[in-house]
Amino acid sequence: MKPWLRGLLIALGVLLVILLVGPFLVPVPPLEGTVPPEQLADPDSRFVEVNGIAVHYKTAGSGRPAFLLLHGFAASTFSWREVMEPMSEWGTVVAFDRPGFGLTERPMPGEWTGRSPYSPEAQADLTVGLMDALGIKRAVLVGNSAGGAVALLTALTYPERVEALVLVSPAVYVGGGTPGWVRPLLNTPQMRHLGPLFARQIQKWGADFGRSAWHNPGKLTPEIWEGHT
């Protein structure tokens, strides 16, 4: 074997070892100062177990129709604080925190078997599971941003359970998005190990991210930002 080829193979081997083993050498310290979600809940907060996950939700009004509100990425029931009471004049209004956000339980890798509870399909199942838990046979799904995508998928998967759809700036695309070859990489053990570090870094950028996502940053008051965080 030619020396340059041997050197190239050795370099590739070292690089492969670094990519496979290196991420596990990065320490991921446990979070400090965490408290149970119940301690952060509002007086009108409720919790119910759906598909093995403790889901945080709030309700207003009564009777039919029932409106189920699905918030967007990095949001929570707080997003609907201005509309729940007015909408309650029309029927029952339910807003809930989707898995990964707000006060809903956040299973860690290794705590579930099969499909990830954070996948769109699992969230559609959870949406209908919440309806079952609350005794709602059919509902008007109101979805904002990423919640709009989950609402649409729920309607396609369970059309008999959806009375109507209201999509507010839904994150629904045809084509584009994350390339197919990237998604398997995001599910590797290495990325699952480093995931908490990435999430904490995003949290540090939170205020800047929030202002960039706000149409009028001047209206992003400290009180509103605290509600979103």
C-alpha positions in Angstrom: 0.0 0.0 0.0 1.3 3.4 -0.9 2.3 5.6 2.0 -0.1 8.4 1.1 -3.0 6.0 0.9 -2.1 4.5 4.3 -1.9 7.9 5.8 -5.3 8.8 4.3 -6.9 5.7 5.8 -5.4 6.3 9.2 -6.6 9.9 9.1 -10.1 8.8 8.1 -10.1 6.1 10.9 -9.1 8.7 13.5 -11.8 11.1 12.3 -14.4 8.3 12.5 -13.4 7.4 16.0 -13.6 11.1 17.0 -17.1 11.4 15.5 -18.3 8.2 17.2 -16.7 8.5 20.6 -16.0 12.2 20.9 -19.6 13.3 21.7 -19.7 10.9 24.7 -16.6 12.6 26.2 -18.4 15.9 26.4 -19.8 16.2 30.0 -23.5 17.1 30.3 -24.1 18.3 33.8 -27.5 17.8 35.4 -29.8 20.8 35.6 -29.8 22.5 38.9 -32.7 24.2 40.6 -35.4 22.3 38.8 -38.9 21.9 40.5 -41.9 19.8 39.7 -44.3 21.3 37.1 -47.1 21.4 39.7 -45.1 24.0 41.6 -45.1 26.3 38.6 -48.7 25.8 37.7 -51.4 28.5 37.8 -54.5 28.2 39.9 -56.5 27.2 36.8 -53.9 24.6 35.6 -54.9 21.0 35.3 -53.0 17.8 34.7 -54.1 14.5 33.1 -52.2 11.4 32.0 -52.4 10.8 28.3 -50.5 8.0 26.6 -48.2 7.8 29.6 -47.5 11.5 29.7 -48.7 14.0 32.3 -50.3 16.7 30.1 -50.8 20.3 31.4 -54.0 22.0 30.2 -56.4 24.8 31.0 -60.1 25.1 30.2 -62.8 27.7 29.9 -66.4 27.7 29.1 -68.7 24.7 28.6 -70.9 23.0 26.1 -70.5 22.5 22.4 -68.7 23.0 20.3 -65.3 22.2 21.9 -62.2 24.1 20.8 -58.8 22.5 21.2 -56.0 25.0 21.0 -52.5 23.8 19.9 -49.7 26.3 20.4 -46.5 26.7 18.2 -42.9 25.9 18.7 -41.3 27.1 22.0 -44.8 28.3 23.2 -47.4 27.0 25.7 -50.9 27.6 27.0 -49.7 31.1 27.7 -50.0 31.9 24.0 -53.8 31.6 24.2 -54.3 33.8 27.3 -56.0 36.6 25.4 -58.5 34.5 23.5 -59.6 31.7 25.8 -62.1 33.8 27.7 -63.8 35.4 24.6 -63.9 32.0 22.9 -65.5 30.5 25.9 -68.7 32.3 25.0 -69.1 29.9 22.1 -68.4 26.6 23.9 -65.7 24.6 25.7 -62.2 25.8 25.2 -59.2 23.6 26.0 -55.5 24.8 25.7 -52.7 22.3 26.4 -48.9 22.2 26.4 -47.6 20.0 23.7 -44.8 17.6 24.7 -41.5 19.4 25.0 -43.1 22.7 26.0 -44.7 24.4 29.0 -45.5 22.2 32.0 -46.3 19.0 30.2 -44.1 16.1 31.1 -40.9 15.7 29.0 -39.8 12.1 28.6 -36.1 11.6 28.1 -34.5 9.3 25.6 -34.6 5.8 26.9 -37.9 6.4 28.8 -40.1 5.3 25.9 -40.3 2.4 23.5 -41.2 2.7 19.9 -42.1 6.0 18.4 -40.8 9.2 20.0 -43.5 11.1 21.9 -42.2 14.3 20.2 -42.9 13.1 16.7 -45.8 14.7 14.8 -47.6 11.4 14.6 -47.3 10.8 18.4 -48.6 14.3 19.1 -51.6 13.7 16.8 -52.3 10.6 18.9 -51.9 12.6 22.1 -54.3 15.3 20.9 -57.0 12.7 20.4 -56.0 11.0 23.6 -56.5 14.2 25.5 -60.0 14.5 23.9 -60.8 11.0 25.1 -59.6 11.8 28.6 -61.8 14.9 28.8 -64.8 13.2 27.2 -64.7 15.3 24.0 -66.0 13.3 21.0 -65.4 16.0 18.3 -63.5 19.3 18.4 -62.6 22.3 16.4 -58.8 22.3 16.3 -57.1 25.7 16.4 -53.4 25.4 15.6 -50.8 28.1 15.5 -47.4 27.7 13.7 -46.1 24.2 14.5 -49.3 23.5 16.3 -51.1 24.1 13.0 -49.1 21.2 11.5 -50.1 18.9 14.4 -53.7 20.0 14.0 -53.7 19.3 10.3 -52.1 15.9 10.8 -54.7 15.1 13.5 -57.5 15.9 11.1 -56.0 13.7 8.4 -55.4 10.8 10.8 -58.6 11.1 12.8 -61.1 12.9 10.5 -64.1 11.5 12.5 -62.8 13.4 15.6 -62.3 16.8 14.0 -65.3 19.1 13.5 -63.4 21.9 11.8 -59.8 23.3 11.5 -58.6 26.8 12.2 -55.0 27.3 11.2 -53.2 30.4 12.3 -50.0 31.0 10.4 -49.5 27.2 10.3 -46.0 25.8 9.7 -47.2 23.6 6.9 -44.9 23.1 3.9 -44.8 21.0 0.7 -41.3 19.9 0.2 -38.2 21.6 1.7 -37.6 21.4 5.4 -34.9 19.2 6.9 -33.2 17.0 4.3 -34.1 13.3 4.7 -30.5 12.3 5.3 -30.2 14.6 8.3 -33.1 13.2 10.3 -31.4 9.8 11.1 -28.3 11.7 12.3 -30.4 13.6 14.8 -31.6 10.4 16.3 -28.1 8.9 16.8 -27.0 8.2 20.4 -24.3 10.8 20.0 -26.9 13.6 19.2 -29.2 12.4 22.0 -26.3 12.7 24.4 -25.5 16.3 23.2 -29.1 17.3 22.8 -29.5 18.8 26.3 -26.5 21.0 25.8 -27.9 22.4 22.5 -31.3 23.0 24.2 -29.6 24.9 27.0 -27.6 27.0 24.6 -30.8 27.9 22.7 -32.4 28.9 26.0 -29.5 31.3 26.6 -30.3 32.9 23.3 -33.9 33.0 24.3 -34.4 36.8 24.6 -32.8 37.6 21.3 -34.7 34.8 19.6 -38.0 36.0 21.1 -37.4 39.6 19.9 -36.5 38.4 16.4 -39.7 36.4 16.2 -41.9 39.3 17.5 -43.5 41.5 14.8 -43.3 44.5 17.1 -40.4 43.8 19.6 -41.5 46.9 21.6 -44.6 45.0 22.8 -42.5 42.1 24.2 -42.7 43.3 27.8 -40.8 41.6 30.6 -44.1 40.2 31.9 -44.9 38.6 28.5 -41.4 37.2 28.2 -41.6 35.7 31.6 -44.9 34.1 30.7 -43.3 32.5 27.6 -40.3 31.2 29.5 
